[in-house]
Amino acid sequence: MAALLYFYPVPPPIKKTPSNQGKLIFDQPLVPRATPKTASKVAPKRRKPAAKKKKGLSLQWKFVITGLLLILFSPLYYGYVLKLFTSTTRWILDIGEDPNYRTYKSFDIQIPKRYTIHGIDVSSYQGKIDWTKVKAMKDDDVSIKFAFIKATEGVSSVDPYFQRNWREAPKAGIICGAYHYFIPKKSGVWQARFFLQTVKYESGDLPPVIDIETLSGVSPEKMRVELKDFITHVERKTGVKPIIYSGLVFYKDYLKGHFDGYPLWIAHYYKAELKAGANTKWSFWQHSDKARITGINHVVDFNAFRGDSLSFQQLLIK
């Protein structure tokens, strides 16, 4: 057999050039290296969750908060709080007292609670009065709304402070009425004339008042005759029914049943209730003679009106 000869091609020599000196160049393409199995995998970075947008207050809550702020900053709110605090304090202080007849420390007397219109009566005994201070004084729900002022006595005596009181009290906003101290042994007509010469009434004043407290040495019948003359003359001249003032005992003994058609003002002190009889239609009650009033240097008689503000207005001179 003939021998087969194999010839292996010899690669051409590598020419050295300046750019490939020191380097081996192969015709075979380069194959990328496999990543070693021992190489640790790098964990991908976690993306932070997007922050949730905070939701604002709903429109309904905004209205609620606005309403609360308006209430908190309102003077009326603090008025309610103060009233509640005052009422609570007053309730604590009144424990053990008659709820219809409690003590008012400012006035230094006990005052029946069922009445809402209060007043005083004055004469020269009280001296010079600062009526502005009288009007401004207030303790809880009690203040001075009216005043009866002494004008005359008998047929010749004028109270020295009448004109000043009659002028200054209305300026302070107090509703006024004038009264005459009646002396039964003197002419009722002459006393009425003297009284009306001294007092000039105007619309908005309280009716004239006749103060009868004693018999002054005459019989009850004689007293009633002169009193009737006085009342008739005043009513004819003023066009209004005069108010009759008297103590409870004197009224029951000598007046009851004789002048029932006229407004009545009764004095009866230091009681929670005026017990003048179910059929007695009284309008004013003088329940204390020792009240302390700001602007007055002496004790004062204190009175309550029986009725509401409407009935009080209807009593005034038109």
C-alpha positions as CSV (number, residue, x, y, z in Angstrom):
1,M,0.0,0.0,0.0
2,A,1.2,3.3,-0.7
3,A,1.7,5.4,2.4
4,L,-0.5,8.4,2.9
5,L,1.2,11.5,3.9
6,Y,-0.5,14.3,5.7
7,F,0.7,17.8,5.6
8,Y,-0.3,20.2,8.3
9,P,-0.5,23.7,7.3
10,V,2.0,25.8,9.1
11,P,0.7,29.2,10.2
12,P,2.5,32.1,8.8
13,P,4.9,33.8,11.0
14,I,3.7,36.8,13.0
15,K,5.2,39.9,11.8
16,K,6.2,42.2,14.5
17,T,5.0,45.7,14.1
18,P,5.2,48.6,16.4
19,S,1.6,48.2,17.4
20,N,1.7,44.6,18.3
21,Q,5.0,44.1,19.9
22,G,4.7,42.2,23.2
23,K,1.2,41.1,22.3
24,L,-0.1,37.8,21.1
25,I,-2.7,38.0,18.4
26,F,-4.8,35.1,17.5
27,D,-7.2,34.7,14.7
28,Q,-9.8,33.0,16.8
29,P,-12.5,35.2,18.2
30,L,-12.5,36.0,21.9
31,V,-15.0,34.1,24.0
32,P,-16.3,35.8,27.1
33,R,-15.5,34.2,30.4
34,A,-18.2,32.3,32.3
35,T,-19.1,33.9,35.6
36,P,-17.7,31.8,38.4
37,K,-20.3,29.7,40.2
38,T,-18.9,31.0,43.5
39,A,-19.6,34.6,42.7
40,S,-22.3,36.0,45.0
41,K,-25.3,37.6,43.3
42,V,-25.8,41.3,44.1
43,A,-29.3,41.8,45.4
44,P,-31.2,44.5,43.5
45,K,-31.9,47.6,45.4
46,R,-35.4,47.9,46.8
47,R,-37.3,50.9,45.7
48,K,-38.8,52.9,48.6
49,P,-42.6,53.0,48.5
50,A,-43.9,56.3,47.5
51,A,-45.0,58.4,50.4
52,K,-48.7,58.6,50.7
53,K,-50.1,62.1,50.3
54,K,-51.8,63.3,53.5
55,K,-55.4,64.0,53.0
56,G,-56.7,67.4,54.3
57,L,-59.7,67.9,56.6
58,S,-63.0,67.4,55.0
59,L,-65.2,70.4,54.3
60,Q,-67.6,69.2,57.0
61,W,-64.9,69.2,59.7
62,K,-63.7,72.6,58.6
63,F,-67.2,73.9,59.2
64,V,-67.4,72.3,62.6
65,I,-64.0,73.7,63.7
66,T,-64.9,77.1,62.4
67,G,-68.2,77.1,64.3
68,L,-66.4,76.0,67.6
69,L,-63.9,78.8,67.2
70,L,-66.6,81.4,66.7
71,I,-68.3,80.2,69.8
72,L,-65.2,80.2,71.9
73,F,-64.2,83.7,70.9
74,S,-67.8,85.0,71.2
75,P,-68.6,87.3,74.2
76,L,-71.9,85.5,74.5
77,Y,-70.1,82.3,75.2
78,Y,-68.2,83.8,78.1
79,G,-71.5,85.4,79.3
80,Y,-73.1,81.9,79.4
81,V,-70.0,80.5,81.3
82,L,-70.1,83.4,83.8
83,K,-73.8,83.0,84.3
84,L,-73.4,79.3,84.9
85,F,-70.6,79.9,87.4
86,T,-72.5,82.6,89.2
87,S,-75.7,80.5,89.4
88,T,-73.7,77.5,90.7
89,T,-72.0,79.7,93.3
90,R,-75.3,81.3,94.3
91,W,-76.9,77.8,94.7
92,I,-74.1,76.7,97.0
93,L,-74.4,79.9,99.1
94,D,-78.2,79.6,99.3
95,I,-78.1,76.0,100.8
96,G,-80.2,76.1,103.9
97,E,-82.0,79.3,103.1
98,D,-85.6,79.8,102.0
99,P,-85.4,79.6,98.2
100,N,-88.1,82.3,97.9
101,Y,-86.5,84.7,100.4
102,R,-82.7,84.8,100.1
103,T,-80.1,87.3,101.4
104,Y,-78.5,89.8,99.0
105,K,-75.3,90.8,100.6
106,S,-74.9,94.0,98.5
107,F,-78.3,95.3,99.7
108,D,-77.7,93.7,103.2
109,I,-81.3,92.5,103.3
110,Q,-83.4,89.5,102.4
111,I,-85.5,90.0,99.3
112,P,-88.5,87.9,98.0
113,K,-87.3,86.2,94.8
114,R,-90.6,85.9,93.0
115,Y,-90.6,89.6,92.0
116,T,-88.7,91.1,89.2
117,I,-89.3,94.9,89.6
118,H,-87.8,96.5,92.6
119,G,-87.6,100.0,94.0
120,I,-87.0,102.3,97.0
121,D,-88.7,105.2,98.7
122,V,-86.8,108.2,100.1
123,S,-87.2,111.5,101.9
124,S,-84.9,114.1,103.5
125,Y,-83.8,111.4,106.0
126,Q,-81.6,109.8,103.3
127,G,-79.8,113.2,102.7
128,K,-78.1,114.0,99.4
129,I,-78.4,111.0,97.0
130,D,-76.2,110.1,94.1
131,W,-78.9,108.7,91.8
132,T,-76.4,107.6,89.1
133,K,-74.8,105.2,91.6
134,V,-78.3,104.1,92.7
135,K,-79.2,103.2,89.2
136,A,-75.9,101.4,88.5
137,M,-76.1,99.1,91.6
138,K,-77.0,95.5,90.8
139,D,-76.8,92.3,92.7
140,D,-77.6,89.2,90.6
141,D,-81.0,89.9,89.1
142,V,-82.0,92.8,91.5
143,S,-81.6,96.5,90.6
144,I,-83.5,99.7,91.4
145,K,-86.1,100.5,88.7
146,F,-88.4,102.9,90.5
147,A,-88.4,105.3,93.5
148,F,-91.2,107.0,95.5
149,I,-90.0,110.4,96.7
150,K,-91.6,112.3,99.6
151,A,-92.9,115.7,98.4
152,T,-95.2,117.1,101.1
153,E,-96.7,116.6,104.6
154,G,-100.0,118.2,105.9
155,V,-100.8,121.6,104.5
156,S,-97.5,123.4,104.7
157,S,-94.4,121.1,104.9
158,V,-92.3,120.5,101.8
159,D,-89.5,117.9,102.0
160,P,-86.3,119.9,101.6
161,Y,-84.7,117.3,99.2
162,F,-87.8,116.8,97.1
163,Q,-87.1,119.1,94.2
164,R,-83.5,117.8,93.9
165,N,-84.6,114.1,94.0
166,W,-87.5,114.8,91.6
167,R,-85.1,116.3,89.1
168,E,-82.0,114.0,89.4
169,A,-83.6,110.6,89.8
170,P,-85.3,110.6,86.3
171,K,-82.0,111.8,84.8
172,A,-80.4,108.6,86.0
173,G,-83.1,106.5,84.4
174,I,-85.2,105.8,87.4
175,I,-89.0,105.9,87.2
176,C,-90.4,108.2,89.9
177,G,-93.5,108.8,91.9
178,A,-94.2,111.4,94.6
179,Y,-96.0,110.9,97.9
180,H,-97.8,113.0,100.4
181,Y,-97.8,112.2,104.2
182,F,-101.4,112.5,105.2
183,I,-102.5,114.0,108.5
184,P,-106.2,113.0,109.1
185,K,-107.0,115.9,111.5
186,K,-106.4,118.4,108.7
187,S,-108.6,119.1,105.6
188,G,-108.2,116.4,102.9
189,V,-108.9,118.9,100.1
190,W,-106.4,121.5,101.4
191,Q,-103.7,118.8,101.7
192,A,-104.5,117.6,98.1
193,R,-104.2,121.2,96.7
194,F,-100.9,121.8,98.5
195,F,-99.5,118.5,97.2
196,L,-100.4,119.2,93.6
197,Q,-99.0,122.7,93.8
198,T,-95.7,121.2,94.7
199,V,-95.5,118.2,92.4
200,K,-95.7,118.6,88.6
201,Y,-96.5,115.3,87.0
202,E,-95.5,114.2,83.5
203,S,-96.2,111.3,81.3
204,G,-94.2,108.2,82.4
205,D,-94.4,109.0,86.1
206,L,-95.9,106.7,88.7
207,P,-99.3,107.8,90.0
208,P,-99.6,110.1,93.1
209,V,-99.3,108.4,96.4
210,I,-101.1,109.2,99.7
211,D,-99.3,107.9,102.8
212,I,-101.8,107.2,105.6
213,E,-100.3,105.5,108.8
214,T,-102.1,107.0,111.8
215,L,-105.4,108.4,113.0
216,S,-103.6,111.4,114.5
217,G,-106.3,111.8,117.2
218,V,-109.4,111.5,115.1
219,S,-112.0,108.7,114.7
220,P,-111.6,106.1,111.9
221,E,-114.7,107.6,110.3
222,K,-113.3,111.1,110.3
223,M,-110.0,109.8,108.9
224,R,-111.8,108.1,106.0
225,V,-113.9,111.2,105.2
226,E,-110.8,113.4,104.9
227,L,-108.9,110.7,103.0
228,K,-111.8,110.4,100.5
229,D,-111.7,114.1,99.9
230,F,-108.0,114.0,99.2
231,I,-108.3,111.1,96.8
232,T,-111.2,112.5,94.9
233,H,-109.5,115.9,94.4
234,V,-106.2,114.4,93.2
235,E,-108.0,111.9,90.9
236,R,-110.1,114.7,89.3
237,K,-107.0,116.9,88.7
238,T,-104.6,114.3,87.4
239,G,-107.0,111.9,85.7
240,V,-105.4,108.8,87.4
241,K,-106.3,106.9,90.6
242,P,-103.9,107.7,93.4
243,I,-102.0,104.9,95.2
244,I,-102.8,104.4,98.9
245,Y,-99.9,103.5,101.2
246,S,-100.3,102.0,104.7
247,G,-99.0,99.4,107.1
248,L,-100.6,96.0,106.9
249,V,-102.2,96.3,110.4
250,F,-103.6,99.8,109.8
251,Y,-105.0,98.8,106.5
252,K,-106.8,95.8,107.9
253,D,-108.2,97.8,110.8
254,Y,-109.3,101.0,109.1
255,L,-109.1,100.9,105.3
256,K,-110.0,97.4,104.1
257,G,-113.3,97.4,102.3
258,H,-113.5,101.2,102.0
259,F,-111.0,102.0,99.2
260,D,-110.7,98.7,97.3
261,G,-110.9,100.3,93.9
262,Y,-107.5,102.0,94.3
263,P,-104.0,100.7,93.9
264,L,-102.6,99.6,97.2
265,W,-99.0,99.8,98.6
266,I,-98.6,97.9,101.8
267,A,-95.7,97.9,104.4
268,H,-94.9,94.6,106.0
269,Y,-91.3,93.9,107.0
270,Y,-89.0,90.9,107.1
271,K,-91.3,88.3,105.7
272,A,-91.0,85.9,102.7
273,E,-94.6,86.6,101.7
274,L,-97.1,89.3,102.1
275,K,-100.3,87.8,103.7
276,A,-102.8,90.6,103.1
277,G,-105.7,88.3,102.3
278,A,-106.6,86.6,99.0
279,N,-109.0,89.3,98.1
280,T,-106.6,92.2,98.7
281,K,-105.4,93.5,95.3
282,W,-102.1,95.2,96.3
283,S,-99.6,96.5,93.8
284,F,-96.5,97.4,95.8
285,W,-95.0,95.8,98.9
286,Q,-92.5,97.6,101.2
287,H,-90.8,94.5,102.7
288,S,-87.8,96.1,104.4
289,D,-86.8,99.4,106.0
290,K,-83.0,98.8,106.3
291,A,-81.6,98.2,102.8
292,R,-78.1,99.5,102.0
293,I,-77.9,101.2,98.6
294,T,-74.8,102.5,96.8
295,G,-75.0,106.3,96.5
296,I,-77.2,106.7,99.7
297,N,-75.6,107.2,103.1
298,H,-78.5,105.9,105.2
299,V,-80.7,102.8,105.3
300,V,-83.6,102.9,102.8
301,D,-87.0,101.3,102.5
302,F,-87.1,98.5,99.8
303,N,-90.1,97.7,97.7
304,A,-91.3,95.1,95.2
305,F,-93.9,95.5,92.5
306,R,-96.5,92.8,92.1
307,G,-96.6,92.1,88.4
308,D,-94.5,92.0,85.2
309,S,-93.0,94.8,83.2
310,L,-96.2,95.2,81.0
311,S,-98.5,95.7,84.0
312,F,-95.9,98.1,85.5
313,Q,-96.0,100.2,82.3
314,Q,-99.7,100.2,82.2
315,L,-99.7,101.7,85.7
316,L,-97.7,104.8,84.7
317,I,-99.3,108.2,83.9
318,K,-100.1,108.4,80.1
